[in-house]
Amino acid sequence: MEVVEMEYMQKKWYCGKDFFIHLSTDFTDYEGKLHIHEFAEISHIVSGEAEHEIGGIRYKVNRGDVIAIPKGVAHTFRPTACDEP
């Protein structure tokens, strides 16, 4: 299987035939907008704290948390505190 790695502005994408991985490392100025995907999303919080809104429910998340977002469910992400991983 061939994996393609791309990098742009503190973000990396890994793309293969059957998967897509997006790694972001800097959310200090991120302004999350409600959106949906045609794929399931898994988020791992490496550092800091944030609020995830998934399907209209808000969740506080911290370093070490893993969040699963089903395909087609509206969600957004808002950082609330930053720290080093």
DODREN-262917 format. One record per residue (C-alpha): z, y, x; residue in three letters. Coordinates in steps of 0.1 Angstrom, whole numbers, plus 5000, padded with zeros to 4 digits. Layout:
N
Z:Y:X:Ala $
...
end
This chain:
85
5000:5000:5000:Met $
4991:5034:5014:Glu $
5016:5062:5010:Val $
5006:5098:5013:Val $
5031:5124:5024:Glu $
5026:5161:5016:Met $
5049:5190:5025:Glu $
5050:5226:5010:Tyr $
5078:5251:5009:Met $
5109:5229:5015:Gln $
5094:5202:4992:Lys $
5079:5169:4999:Lys $
5058:5146:4978:Trp $
5052:5109:4984:Tyr $
5024:5094:4964:Cys $
5013:5058:4961:Gly $
4992:5039:4936:Lys $
5022:5032:4912:Asp $
5048:5059:4921:Phe $
5054:5096:4928:Phe $
5085:5108:4947:Ile $
5093:5145:4949:His $
5120:5157:4973:Leu $
5133:5192:4971:Ser $
5159:5205:4995:Thr $
5165:5242:4986:Asp $
5173:5253:4950:Phe $
5192:5286:4958:Thr $
5167:5307:4939:Asp $
5154:5281:4915:Tyr $
5151:5292:4878:Glu $
5147:5260:4858:Gly $
5124:5260:4828:Lys $
5125:5234:4800:Leu $
5097:5209:4806:His $
5086:5173:4800:Ile $
5067:5147:4821:His $
5045:5117:4813:Glu $
5067:5096:4836:Phe $
5105:5089:4840:Ala $
5124:5110:4865:Glu $
5153:5101:4886:Ile $
5173:5129:4903:Ser $
5198:5124:4931:His $
5221:5153:4939:Ile $
5225:5154:4976:Val $
5246:5185:4978:Ser $
5260:5213:4956:Gly $
5265:5214:4919:Glu $
5242:5220:4890:Ala $
5237:5217:4853:Glu $
5210:5194:4839:His $
5200:5198:4803:Glu $
5184:5166:4790:Ile $
5172:5163:4754:Gly $
5193:5193:4744:Gly $
5226:5180:4760:Ile $
5240:5197:4791:Arg $
5256:5177:4819:Tyr $
5274:5190:4850:Lys $
5263:5172:4881:Val $
5277:5171:4916:Asn $
5269:5157:4950:Arg $
5263:5120:4948:Gly $
5253:5119:4911:Asp $
5221:5102:4900:Val $
5204:5113:4868:Ile $
5178:5093:4849:Ala $
5154:5112:4825:Ile $
5132:5092:4803:Pro $
5095:5099:4800:Lys $
5087:5126:4774:Gly $
5122:5140:4772:Val $
5126:5178:4776:Ala $
5148:5188:4805:His $
5157:5215:4830:Thr $
5179:5219:4861:Phe $
5200:5249:4870:Arg $
5219:5251:4904:Pro $
5255:5264:4900:Thr $
5268:5260:4936:Ala $
5253:5252:4969:Cys $
5268:5234:4999:Asp $
5255:5215:5029:Glu $
5246:5178:5025:Pro $
end
